[in-house]
């Protein structure tokens, strides 16, 4: 008799990701061996150190299920499996909770395992600040241990919430593409559970008798995502039916594919709209579809020094009007003291 269907589902999801990580690890090593004088690539696999994969675990159902699946699957593939928990210090006793998570991960057989305490700032609101601190800590741990990847426990439900938050911001198709299955520098972050619902992860913990901690922040109405989870999505499901989460997750993937295609198009078109001096030609920009043109303008603004996180759709729309609605208007001020202005049929974007 095999494992419970929920356990089988989480293990299969992790196994697929680990196979991908292992293949990528081997291909990098073989490529490196071919660059070395006198190397014998056919013997590279024998000398390869086992890759290390870490799981980021809060102690909640999603990440505990992920940790259990990693602990089960990694040894079968010759992969070392470790874990890390981040103590955000936002609640009394959070350090004790982190110590408990470390103990649980070690009981699963993971090593190395560590807890990292962070200081959460205030930039961008509490949720964004906590996320920034968390990823900075995970990056540091991964680099210190030379980890090939860090697994994150985001589920299909998390993806649906992310799409709705992007929709509310009204910042374009990229914001509707949700979280990527692979992200970060060199594809460091992997999200095996994006195709699984939250209930499957919780059920997998229950049938394996894994203790689960429910973060009170996840039920705190002060947080936008919490309100969406407990009020917004249930209201949508009541009005539209139970398929809303699946549909939103599907929208994320379709939007990501479209956004990637438009980014590629913009990259290829950029050289064709610059003159011999490298300046953007307004007439050639005007001839491009707006979605492609605005991507070129955004990239040019970032290259000139505008911080990507502070550059919003309204900024790019103003710059775009220098191309499509030219009436002699003056320079446009952008974040990072960057200025965009039209001069003699050219668009100049530079530090002011």
N, C-alpha and C positions, 0 to 999 in steps of 0.2 A: 504494500500500500504506500503510495507516494505522499508527499507533503500536502498540507491544506492548499486549496487553490490560491488563496491570497499569498501564502508563503512561496508557492511555485512562481507566481506572477512577479514578486519583487526580486526573486533570485534570477529569473530569466532576464529581467530588465538590467540588472547589474552585470550578469554574465556577458551580455551583448556589448556593454560599454567597456568591460575589462578586456575583451577580445580586441576591440578597436585600439585601446591604449597599448596593449601588448604588441600589436602589429605596427603601430606608429613608433614605439620604442625600438623595435628590431630594425625597422627601416632606417631610422636615424643612425643607429649604431653601424649598420652595414655601409651606409653612405660615408660615415666618418672613417671606417676602416679602408674604404677605397681611396680616400684622400691621403692615407698614410703610405709612405714609401715602404715597399716590401710587405705590406699587410696581406693577409690571406682571408678575404671576406667570408669564405666558406667555413672558417673556424670561429667567426665572430660570436655566434650564438653561444659557443662553449665558454667564452670569456665574459659574456655580458653579466653585469650585476643584475639581480632581480629588481625590477622597477618597484618603487614604493607608491602606493595609492593611499591617500588620506581621506577620511570621511569627516565632514564638518557636522558636529552633532550638538544639538541644544538639549537633548533629553526628551524632546517631544516625539510623538508617534511617528511622524514622517522620517526624521533623521535616525531614530532608534531602529526602525524597520530597515533603513538603508545600511546602517552599521551591521546589523545581523546578517544581511544578505552578502555584504562585502566580506565579513569574517568567514562565511561559509564558502563563497565562490573563489576568493583570491588564492588560497593555498592550492586548490586544484589546478591553477594555471601557473603556479610558481611565482605569484606576485606577493610581495610583502604588503601587509595592510595595517595601517595605523589610524589614529583619530585625533581630533582636536576639538575642544569646546571653547567658546569665547564667553568670558564673563564681562557683560556690559556694565555691571555695577549700578544698574538702574533700580534694583529692588533690595530691601534688607535681606541679608542671608544669601545673596546671589553667589558669593564665593563658596559657601557650603554646597549649594546646588551644583556648581561646577565641579567640585570635588566628587560629588556623587556620580556625575556623568562620567568622569574619568574612571572611577571604579567600575561602573557598568561596562564601559568599553574594554577595559582590561579583562573583565570576566568573560567577555566574548572572545578573547584571545588576540585582541589587536595590540600592536606594538610597533613604533612608539606611540604613546598617548600623552597628551598634555593639555593643560588649561592655560589660557592666555587672558589676562585682565586688560581691559582697554578703558580709555577715558572717552566718553561720547561728547562731542561738541554740540553746537547749536545750528550750524550752517544748514540751510535747506529744510529745517523742521526736524522734529525728533526722530521720525522714521528714517529719513535720508541720512541724518547724522549717525544713527546707530548702524545703518548699513555700511556707510563709508568706513567707520571704525572697524567693523567686523571684517570687511574684505582686506583692509590694510593688515590686520592681524593674520588672516589666513595666508595672504601673500608672503608675509615674513616667515611664517612657520614652514610653508612649502619650500621656500628658498633655502632655509636653514637645513632642512632635512633632504633637499634634493628630490622632492616628490615629483613624480611624473604627472600626477593629477590630484585634484581635490574634488570629491563627490559631494554634491549638494542635494538635499531632500525635497526640492520643490516638486509639487504634484500638478496634475491637470487642473485642480481647483485653484491653486496659486496662479497658474497661467491665465485662467479665466478672469481672476481678479485684476491681474496686471493689464490685461487687454482693456477692461472697463476703465481702469484708472487712466490709461493712455487715451481712451476715447474722450474722457471728461476733460483732459488737458487740451484736446483739439490741436495736437501738434504734428499731425500727419501720419502717413502710413507706417513709418518706422516705429512710432509709439504704439501702434496696434500689433506689432509683431511679437510682443511679449518677451519672454526670456528664451535665449538660445539654448539648445541642448548642449552646445559646446561654446565656451566663451573665455575671455581673459587672454593674457599674453601666452602665446604658443598653445592655446587651447587648454589652459590649466584647469578650468572649471568644467565639470561634467554634471549634467542633471538627468540621471537615469529614469526618474519617475514622472517625467512630463506627460507620459502617456497613461499613467495610472491615477485613479482618483484617491482622494484623501482617506476614504473609508477602507480601501484595500490595505493601505499601510497600517491603519489602526487595527484592522482585523488580524493582520500578520503579527503584530505585537501581542495581541490578546492570545492567539492560539499558541504562541511561543513562550507565553508567560513572561514577556518583557515588561518591566516597569516603565511607565510613561509619565512624563511631567507635562502638565498643561500650563503654558505660560499665561499668566493673568493678563498680560498686554494684548493677547490675541482676542480677549473678550472686552477690552477697555474701549468704550465708545469715543474716547478722546483721540483714538487713532483712526485715520481715514480707512485703512485697509480693514480694520476690525468692524467698522460700521458697514462697509461693503459686504463683508463676509456674513454678518449676522442679520443685516437688514436688507441691503441692496439686492444681493443675489437671490435670497429666498423670495423677495417680492417679484423679481423677474421670472423665477421659476413658476411662481403661482400664476402669473399673467400669461406666460408663454409656453409653459410645459417644462418637463424635466430634462430636455435635451440642451438647455441653454449652455451649461458648462462645456459640453462636448463641442457645441457649435462655436463657442468663443475660442476654445483651444485650436480648432480647425482654422478659424479666422487668423489666429496668430501665425500659423505656419504659412498660409497663403499670402499673408501680408509680408512676412519675412522674405519669401521667394520673390515677390514683386519689388520690394525695397532693394534687395540685393541686385536684381536685374537693372533697376534704375541707377543704382550707384555705379555699376559697371559701365553703363551707357554714358553716364556723366564723366567718368574717368577717361573714357575713350574720346569723348567729344571735346574735352577741355583744350587739348593741344590745337584743335582746329579753329578755336575762337580767339586765339592769341595772335598778336602781330609779331613781327621780327624782334621787337624789343621785349616781348613777353607780356604786353598789356592786353587786357580783355577788350575785344572789339564789340561795341554795342549792337551794330547791325547783325553781326553773326550770332550773338547771344539771342537777339530778338527772334531769329528764325528757328530756334530750338523749342521743343515742347517745354512748357513752364516747369514741369516736375524735374526735368533734366537741368534746365537753366538755373533753377533755384539751388540745386545741389552744387553746381559749380560756384555760385555766388557764396554759399555757406562755406565751402572749402577754402575759397580765396580769403574770406574774412578770418577764418581760423588761422590760416597761414600768415596773415598779417598781424596776428597777436590777439584776436578776440577769443576769450575763453569759451570753449564749446558748451560748457554747462550753463553759461549765461546768455548764450545766443539763441533767441527764441524765434518762432515763425514770424512774429510781427516785425522783427528786425530785418529779416530777409525779404519780407514783403515790401518794406520801405525801400530797400536797395533795388529790388526788382522794378519798382516804379520808375527808377532812373532809366531803365531800359524800355519799359512798355508804356509808360505814361509821362514821357519827357516834356516838361513845360518850363524848362529853365530853372527848376528848383535847386536849392543849395545843397551843401554837403549833408550827409546822413551820419550822425554820431552813433557808433556801435560800442558795445562793452569792450573793456580793455583799452580805452582811448584810441580805438581804431576809427578812421574816417573813410567814408565812401563818397566819391563824387564823380560826376561826368565831366570829361575835359576833351573837347574836340573829337567826339565820336568814340572816345575810349573811356572805360570805366576804371578808375584808379581807387584801389583800396589799400590804405597804408596807415601806419601809426600817425596820429595827429600831432 
